[in-house]
Amino acid sequence: MSTAPSDSVLGHEDKAAVEALRAVVRIATVAHRDADVHDPEPFDDFVEELAGRFPLLHEACEITQHCGHALLLRWPGRGPAHQDATAGPVVLMAHSDVVPIDPDDDWQHPPFSADLADGFIWGRGTLDCKGSLIALCSAAERLLAEGFSPRRDIWFSFGCNEEIAGTAATSAIELLQARDVRPWFVLDEGGAVVDDGFPGMTGPIAMIGVAEKGLLDLELRAEAAGGHASTPTRGGATATLARAIVRLDEHPFPTNVPAATVAMLEVMATRLRAPLGRALALLTKRPRLLAAALQRAGAEPAAMTRTTTAITQLRGSRGANVIATTATATVNLRIMIGETVEGTIEQVRRIVRDNDVTLTALSSSEPSAVAPVDEAFELLGETLAAVMPDVVPAPYVVMAATDGRFFQQSFPRVYRFNPFRMSVDLRRTLHNVDERIGVADYLEGIRWYAALLGRL
C-alpha cells in the first residue's frame, strides 16, 4: 500500500476529492429489502450532495434519475454515436447504497463518521462502493475543468439498490437499450489491486473481473412435532436440519477451475518467488493438482475452485423452553461459471439426501458469461501501465455479486475493477467492521480513472 500524504501537502483538487468522499460516507444510504424500513431521505441527500460537489459534471451531462434514486448520466462525446465497435460508447458503473450496520459491532471509528485518521478515510461505503463513485466523478470534474471532451459518449450508471439485488441495474439497461446504446465495454466494481492474494507474491496484480459467479440463497426447512422443552424426544426439526447442515459442510462441491482462473494464475506465476512461480506455472497445466493446491492456499484461492456454500442464517423456536416445530437455515451459494442454478439445487439435494428437508430458492442469478480479453481489456491494462507501472493486469472470476451480472446479459464486454490497492486486511472489511480506504490509494484511483477517461 502506498504511503498516505498529509493533509497539508494535498493540492486543492485532492482535498476536494477527499472531502467529497467523506461527505457522502456521512450520508447513511442503507439498502433494506423491507420497504417499511427503507428510508429514502438519505438517498435524496446523496443525489443533492453529488450535484453540489460536481457542478461541471452535472452541467456537462444529460441526467436521468430513475428507479427512485439511481442516476444515468450521459457525457456527450465529440464523435458520431455509432462507428466501429471500439469507437462505441462506454458505461462506467458504481452504486450509492451500502449494507446495514450491526449495532453490536465495535468499530474503531463510527461507520458513518467518515473520520480521517491514520492515513485512511473510515466508514461504510468507502470501499463498497462510494469510493469508486466519487473517484469517477472527481476524475471527470478535473478533466472538465481542463476543457477536456471525450471522443465517444461516456455513460455513468450509478445504482441505488445493488446491495439488495434491486431493479436499478435492469432499469438502467432498459434506458440504454431504448436509446440504442451499444457499449464497447462496461466497467463495474469487482476486482482490485492486490499484492497478497497468493503466498509468495513479489509484486501487485490488478484483478480485473471478466466474469462472476452466480448467486443462490437457498432455504433448508425441516418440520416436526414441537412441544415443551421439559419433555423432549429424540430427533425433531432442529436435529434433522443439523444433519443436513453437517452433510453440506462435510461434502463440498466438485472442483472446477475455469479457463479465466487459469489465465489469472499464469499471470500470478510471474509474480511469485522461485520456486513457487515455476511450480504454479506447471500446475496450470494440471487442473486436478491445481485445484488441490488452491484449496490449501487459503480461503480466497480455495473459493476459486468450486461452487461454495455458507450457512448464513438459522431459525428455530421463538422461546428458550419451546421445541421448534419448524427449523430453517439459509445457505448462500456462489455458483461457479459453467454451472447452473438448477444443477446447484439438485447437487444440494443429493448431498442432504433427506426427504424431510425441503429446499426453496429464495433468490438466484445464474453465473455470468465470460468477457473477452481483447482490446477493451488491453485498454484497462494500458491505463494501469500509465498510472501504476508496478502493477500487471490479470483476468479474474469475481466471487461476489455485482450489478455487472445484469449488464452482461445484454452487453458482452463487462469488466469489474476498482482501481484501488487493497490488502487482505482491507478486503476483509468489505461488508464488515472498520471499512476504510487509504487516502493515497483513493487519490491514485482518481488518477487511474482520469487516465482511462482521457483515453476514451
N, C-alpha and C positions, 0 to 999 in steps of 0.2 A: 504494500500500500504506500502511496505517496505521502510525503510529509505535509501536514496542514499548514498553510500560510497563516500568519497572524492577521487579525482584522486590520491592523494599522498599515499593512503593506498591500492590502487588496485595493485594486482600482475601483473607480465608480461603478463600472458595469458589473464587476464581480460582486461588489457589496449589494447592488440592486438585485442580483440574481439570488444571493443568499437570503436576503430579506424577503424576496418573493416566495421562496420555498417555505421559509419559517411562517410567513403569513397564512399560507394555505394549509400547512400542517396544523395550525391552531384551530382550523375550522373542522369540526368533527363530522365529516361526511361519512357516517357509518351506514353501511348497507345492511338492511334487515329484510328477510323474506316475508315477515309478517307485516302487512300493510298498516295494521293498527299501531305498530311500534315505530315504523319508519317516520322520521322527521324530515320533511322537505326543506325546512328553513336553512340548515347549514348548506345545502346544495344551492339554494338561491344566493347565499352569501358567497359561495365559491365562484359562481358564474360572475357575480358582480366584482369580486376581487380580481379575477383574471382580466376582466376588461380594464380595470383601473391600473393594473400593473403593466399591461402590454398594449398601450394605446395604438402604436404603429401597426402592430399585427392585426388588431381589430379593425383598424381603418383600411388596411390593405386587402382584407379577406371578405368574401361573401360568407355570412354566418347563418347557419340553420340550427336552431335549437329544437331538439326532438326527443321523444320518449322521456318527457319530463325535463331532465337536466343534462342530457347528452348534447354535445356540440359537434357540428361538422363544419369545418372552415375550409373554404377554397381560396388558395393563394394563386391568382391567375398567373400563368407563365407567358413568356414573350412569344413562343412558337405556336403553331397550329395545335389544336386539341388532340388530333389523331394523326400520327405518322407511322413509322415502323414501331415494332414492339418496344424497343429500347428507348424510344423517344416518348413513350406514353406517360401518363400521369403517375404519381407515386402517392401512396397513402401511408401516413405516419400516425401511429396509434399510441394511446395511453388511457388511463382511467382515473377518475377523481374519487371514487368510493374506496373505503377501507373496511377491514373486518372489525367486528366489535371487540371491545376490551373486556377481559375477565376482571371483575372488580377485586378478585382475590389475588391477582398477580401483583408482584412487587417490582416496580420499575425504578431504575436508578434516577431517571428524570420522568416526570409525569408524561403520559403518552401524547397529550395534545399541548404540551408546553412549548415545543419547538426550541428547547434550550440549546444554546451554542456553548459546548463545553468539550474540553479535551480534543479539540480538532474535529468534532462531529456536530452535525445537526441531528438532534434526537427527536423521535416521535413517530407515531403511527403514520405510515404512508411515505416516509422518506425514501424507502427502497421500493415499496409496492403501493402505488407507483406514481405518486405525486412528484418524486424526484425526476423521473423521465419526462413527465408532462411539463413541468416548469422549465426543465433544461431545454426541451424542444422550443418552448415559447421564448425563452431567453435568447437562444441561438438565432431564431427568426427575427426577434426585435433588434438584435445587434446588426444583422445583415441589412435590415430595412433602414436603420439609421445611417448605414454607409451607402445607401442608394441602390442596393442590390435588388435585382429582379430575376427570378428563376427562368430558365428556358422553357420548362414544362409546368403544367399545373401541379401544385402540391396541395394535397388534402390532409388536414389534420382531423382525425376522428378521436374524440375524447369521450369515452363511455362514462356512465354513471352507476352501473349496476353489474360490473364484471364479477365482483366477488360472490354474487348470488346467481351467476349464470343467467342474468336478466336479458331483456329484449333489446337493449340499446345497440348491441353489435348488429343484430339482424335488421334492426331499423335503419342503421347507417348503410348497410349493404343495399337495402331496398332503395334508399335515396340515391346512392351512387349508380345503381343499375337504371333507375328512372332517368338519370342524366346521361346514360350511355357511357359511364366512366369505366374504362377497362385498364386497370393499373398495370404498369410494367412490373412493379412489385409492391408489397405491403410490408411494413416493419412494425412489429408489436414488441411488447415486453417479453422476457423469457430468459435467455442465457445472459452471462456476464463475463467479465474478465477475471480469471482465477489463476492462482499460482500454487494451489494446494489441493487440486481436485483428484490427485493420484499420488501415492507415495513416491518420493524421489524426484519430484518435478524441479527443474532448474530454471524455468522461465515461464512467464504468464501466457495464457492461451485465451482467446476470445471465443467463448462457446456460443456459436450462432445457431439458434434453433431452426432446423429445416422441417421439423415435424413435431407433433406432440402426442403423447399417449392419450388414449380415450379415458373416460371417466364414468364410473358406475357407483352409485350409492345403493346398496342392496340391504334390505331388511330381512333378518332372520327372525322367525317368530315361532315360539313353542307355547302350547296351551295345555292345561291340565286342571284337575280339581284343586281348588285352593283350600283355605281353612285357617284355623287358629294355629299360631306358631308353637303353642304348647303341646300339640298332638300331631307332629309331623309324620309323614310317611316317606318311604324311600322314593327316589326319583322326583317326578314333578317337572314343572315347566322350566325352572331355573337349572336343574341338573341336565335336562335334555338340551337346553341351549348351551350350557357349559361344555358338554361333549362336542357339540358342533363347532364351537369356537376353538377348542383344543385341536380338533382334526384339521381345521383350516391353518392353525399355527404350525402344525407338525408336517403338513403336506403342501409346500409351496408349489406354485405353478411351474410348468416346464420352462426350461431356459430357452431364450430366443434372442440372439444378438443380431439386430438388423444391420443392413449394409451401411446406413448412415452412422451407426455407432462404431462400426469397424473403421470407417474413414476417419472419424474423430480420433480413435485410438492410434491410427497410423501417424497422425499429426502429433499426438501426445508422446509417442515413442521417441520423436526427435527432441523432446524436451525433458527426457528422463536421464538421470545419471547412468553411466555404464556400471554394470552390465544390464540394468533394468530396461534401458531403452532397447537394447538388442533383443532381450527376452520378450518384451511386449511386441516388437515388430514381428518376431517369429510366431507369437501366439495369435496375431491377427489372421494368420493363415490356417489356424486350427480352431474352429468355432467352439468345440466342446471344452477344450483346455482353456480357451479364452474366457468362457463363461465361468468356469470354476475359479479362475484367478480373480476375476472381478468380484465374485461373491465373497472372497476372502479379503478384499481390499478396503472394505468399509461400506457403510450404508448407502452412500451416493453411488459408487460404482456398482454395488450389488443390484440396485434398483434399475440399472440399465439393462439387466439381463432377462427380465421376465415381467409378466403382469404381477403387480404387488397387491397384497391385501393388508388392510389395517382396520382393526376393530376400534371404532371411534366413539360409539355411544352404547350404553347399556341401560335397560329399564326393567324394573321388576315391580314388586308391590309398592304401594304408597305408604305402608306402615311397617315399622320395625318388628311388629308382632303379628304380621299378616303374611301368610303363604301366598305367593303370586299365582293367580290363575293364568296370567299371560306374562311371558318374558320375551323381550326383544333385544336385538343387537343390530347396530348399523355397521356395515362393512363398507369401507371406502376402498375401491379397487381402481388402480391406474393400469389401463389395458394397453399392452404392447402393440405398436404399429404392426399391421399384418393380421391382427386378430380382430374379433368382433364382440359386441356386447352380448349377443345371443349365445355365442360359444363360451363366453366367460361365465354366464349364468349356469350353463349346463355343466361346466367344469366344477363350479362351486357345489352344485347338486351332487355330482359324483363324489366329491371329497367328503361332504357332510354325510351322505348315504343314510339318511334318516327321514322316513316319510312323515314323522311327527314334527319336522321342522319345515315350515313353509318359507318360500323365498319370494320377495316382492321388490321389484326395481322401483326405487323412489325417484331417481333421476339418472340420466345417462347421456353420453355422447360418444360416438364412435371415434377411434383413433383417426388422426388426420392423414391425408396424403403426404407425400414427401416432396418438398420444394426442390427444384433442380439447383445444382451447384454450377451456375453458369455466369453470364455477365453481371447479373444483379448481385449475386453473392460476391463476385470478384470486386465490384464497386465498394461493398462494405469492407472488404479486405484492404483495398487501396486507401480508404479513409483511415483505417487503423494504422497503416504504414505511415501516413502523414502526421497523425496526431499522437499515436502510441507506438513508436517504432520498435519497442521491445516486445510487442505483442504479435502473436501469429493467430490467424483465424482457423477454426475447425468447425465442421458441421456437427450438429448436436440434436438429439431427440429430447425435447423438453418433457420432464416428468410431471410437471404441474399443468393445470388447465388455464388457458388464456382465451381472450376473445378472438385471437387469431384463428382458432379452430373453425369458427363460423365463417370467417373471411376465406379460409382455404377451401371451403366447399364451393365457392364461386370463382376464386382467383388462384391460379396455380402457384405463384411465387409469393409465399408468405414466410417471412423470416422473423425470428424472435430474439431480440438482443437489447440489453440495457448496457450502454457504454460506460459502465462503472466498474471499478475494481472492487471485488467483494471477497474477503477472506472467508474461510469456513465459519468463523465465529459470527461474521456479519450475516452470512446466508442463513444461519440458524435463527436469526432474529425475525425472519420473514414470518408473518402471522404469529409472532411470539413477542416476549417482553424485550425491552431495550432496543427496538428497531432504531437504526440510525444510519447516516451516510457520512463518510468523510468529506469535509469541505473541499479539500484538494481533489478528491475523486469526483465529486459533483461538478466542480469547475472544469475538470478535464473532460467530463462527459458533455458539457456545453460546447466545448471546443470541437469535440467529435461531431456533434450534431451540426454545428455551424459548417464544418468542413464537408459533411455529407450534403447539406443543403446547397452549399456553394458549387458542388459538382452536378447538381440537378438543373 
